[in-house]
Amino acid sequence: MKILVTGADGFIGKNLIAELRNRKYDNIFKYDRDTDPSLLDKYCKEADFVFHLAGVNRPKEQSEFMEGNFGFTSNLLDSLKKYNNTCPVMISSSIQAELDNPYGESKKAGEDLMFSYSEETGSKVLIYRFPNVFGKWCRPNYNSAVATFCHNIAHGLSIKVNDASVIMNLVYIDDVVNELINALEEKENRVNSFCEVPTVHTITLGEILDLIYSFKKSREDRSVPNMSHEFTKKLYSTYLSYLPENQFNYELKMNVDQRGSFTEFIKTPDRGQVSVNISKPGITKGNHWHHTKNEKFLVVSGKGVLRFRKIDSEKVLEYFVSSDKMEVVDIPTGYTHNIENLGDTDMVTIMWANEPFNPEKPDTYYLEV
């Protein structure tokens, strides 16, 4: 299948082409503002499907709205008609097509042109009125508030918001791309005359800002947001794509003594915390128990033994662990426990606890095994 993508170097175009290639759609005609205009005829002659994503939304002159959003669409359809190519055509419109402004009027004119083209030629047209689209590779400080917020906050730049209560309707780029590929495969989500991306997120500007600032702070307090919230998960992925390229990394605080080290890696509000424990050869750590706190230990380097004793019993249980056999050991409540390095090298243990450490309520009581 030969697929023509106009606006190929734009935000949606780049994401769409990347996923098309992931799904083995390799015969793609890329057309953008820097493409030789003579190639449009060739592409329109051979295309089996057209994704028309090209458009103008921040011109120098208002007249460019109509030239870019109506004029180029007209040229595209004329080229298809020239070769009697009645392949399906998808066009990216906007919810602003319902508004009385130059941009909206130009988008509405493009829609009307598509409907007329379909009536004239019998071609299948798919018109998507996208709300605000967010995700990786969107240009900041242009026409996306989310891209601007993510970029500026990640780079330590100021943000200006006149009204934090403004409600935004947003669609995530991966959801857009999945829907467009559904359209390619004749499984589009059609509602009356238009097609829609099924998942739209409604949220205020202020709430978006609060989330993004929390993402920035999470690198300082070693936390990650609640990924069970769909919008938060998508926005966090978007934020990370705007990190400065020299700041992908961040340091963790290592608590070091003669026995080794203990380092908190990740804290979550609802799934506990993960830490890295390094024990020197011959060293025993632990000898404490918990009422409610529980843990999981996984030795990923070296070898050792975990010992347990119920606090009201003299019976000692031993579990030998090593990186030769990846094995998780649960640390039950009410058992004092320790871990001893039996090897000649450092032993590295990944530790999960069901709650972040709270120094005011540590729930940790010393008792020799």
Secondary structure, DSSP 8 states (H G I E B T S, - for coil): --EEEETTTSHHHHHHHHHHHHTT---EEEE-TTS-TTHHHHHHHH-SEEEE----SS-SSTHHHHIIIIIHHHHHHHHHHHTT----EEEEEEGGGGSSSHHHHHHHHHHHHHHHHHHHH---EEEEEE-EEESTT--TTTS-HHHHHHHHHHTT-----S-TT-EEEEEEHHHHHHHHHHHHTT---EETTEE--S--EEEEHHHHHHHHHHHHHHHHHTB---TTSHHHHHHHHHHHTTS-TT-S-----EEEETTEEEEEEEE-SSS-EEEEEEE-TT-EEEEEE-SS--EEEEEEESEEEEEEEETT---EEEEEEETTB--EEEE-TTEEEEEEE-SSS-EEEEEEESS---TTS---EE---
